[in-house]
Amino acid sequence: DIPLVAGSRGRYGQVVTNLVLNSAQAIESQKRGGEIRVSTSVRDGRVLLIVEDDGPGIPADLRETIFDAFYTTSPTRTGLGLVVVKEIVTRYDGDICVLAAPSGGLRVEITFPSSDRRTPPRGFAKSSSNL
């Protein structure tokens, strides 16, 4: 059972949306089909969100650069989506880690502190393993 996390459902939705859009664009750039996996679980008492793709990946030395404002590899994107992701994660006392996925693509792991409550008060989001 995935515990509750404090914060806005809309903000958490924005995190997932931005990460999935980036994954989709990376896969599309390869001109072949691909896969994006989104999952949630609990790790060390924190809620873990993973977004993973089998796109081209990002070299290790550039993985932190993707959170810089206006950094993009796409001529049609603004380079602000991941800035927003990092801002939301930080605002909710979360941690974000960018890794190589086993498939060769990118794996983004985000952890958030869980709430002690079992029912969501106003302003809380229920984490779901069916995102």
C-alpha positions in Angstrom: 0.0 0.0 0.0 1.4 3.3 -1.1 1.1 6.0 1.7 -0.2 9.6 1.2 2.2 12.4 0.3 1.7 16.1 1.2 1.1 18.4 -1.7 -1.1 19.3 -4.6 -2.4 16.6 -7.0 -1.9 19.1 -9.8 1.7 19.6 -9.0 2.4 15.9 -8.8 0.5 15.5 -12.0 2.8 18.1 -13.6 5.9 16.2 -12.5 4.7 13.0 -14.1 3.4 14.8 -17.2 6.7 16.6 -17.8 8.8 13.5 -17.3 6.6 11.4 -19.6 6.7 14.1 -22.3 10.5 14.2 -22.1 10.6 10.4 -22.4 8.3 10.4 -25.3 10.3 13.0 -27.1 13.5 11.1 -26.5 12.0 7.9 -27.9 10.5 9.8 -30.9 14.0 11.2 -31.7 15.1 7.6 -32.4 12.5 7.1 -35.1 11.4 3.8 -33.7 8.9 2.5 -31.2 9.7 2.6 -27.5 8.5 2.1 -24.0 7.9 4.4 -21.0 7.3 2.9 -17.6 5.9 4.8 -14.6 5.7 3.2 -11.2 5.4 4.0 -7.5 6.5 2.1 -4.5 7.9 2.7 -1.0 11.7 2.8 -0.3 13.1 3.5 3.1 9.7 4.9 4.3 9.5 7.4 1.4 7.2 7.2 -1.6 9.3 6.4 -4.7 8.2 7.5 -8.2 10.1 6.1 -11.2 9.8 7.2 -14.8 11.9 5.1 -17.1 12.3 4.9 -20.9 14.2 3.0 -23.5 15.2 6.1 -25.4 18.8 7.2 -26.2 19.6 8.1 -22.6 21.8 11.0 -21.5 25.6 10.8 -20.8 26.4 10.7 -17.1 28.2 14.1 -17.3 25.1 15.8 -18.6 22.5 14.3 -16.3 22.5 17.3 -13.9 22.5 19.8 -16.7 19.0 18.7 -17.8 17.6 20.6 -14.8 19.2 23.9 -15.9 16.8 26.5 -17.3 16.6 26.6 -21.1 18.7 23.4 -21.5 17.1 21.4 -24.3 18.2 19.1 -27.1 15.0 19.9 -29.0 14.6 22.8 -31.4 10.9 23.0 -30.6 11.0 22.9 -26.8 11.7 25.7 -24.2 13.9 23.7 -21.8 11.7 24.6 -18.8 9.8 21.3 -18.2 12.5 19.7 -16.0 13.2 23.0 -14.2 9.5 22.8 -13.1 9.9 19.2 -12.1 13.0 19.9 -9.9 11.2 23.0 -8.3 8.1 20.9 -7.4 10.2 18.0 -6.1 12.3 20.4 -4.0 9.2 22.3 -2.7 7.8 19.0 -1.4 11.1 17.9 0.3 11.7 15.4 -2.4 14.9 14.1 -3.9 15.5 13.4 -7.6 18.1 11.2 -9.1 18.8 10.7 -12.9 20.3 7.3 -13.8 20.9 5.2 -16.9 18.0 2.7 -17.3 18.9 -1.0 -17.7 17.4 -0.6 -21.2 19.9 2.0 -22.1 17.5 4.9 -21.8 16.9 7.2 -18.8 15.5 6.4 -15.4 14.4 9.2 -13.1 13.8 8.3 -9.5 12.0 10.7 -7.2 11.4 10.2 -3.5 8.9 12.1 -1.3 8.3 11.9 2.4 5.2 10.1 3.2 2.4 11.5 5.4 1.5 9.9 8.7 -2.2 10.2 7.7 -4.3 7.6 6.0 -7.0 9.8 4.7 -6.2 12.8 2.6 -6.9 16.2 4.1 -7.3 19.2 1.8 -4.1 19.8 -0.1 -2.8 16.2 0.1 -2.4 13.9 -2.8 -3.0 10.1 -2.7 -0.1 8.4 -4.4 -1.1 5.6 -6.7 0.7 2.7 -8.3 -1.6 3.1 -11.3 -0.4 6.4 -12.7 
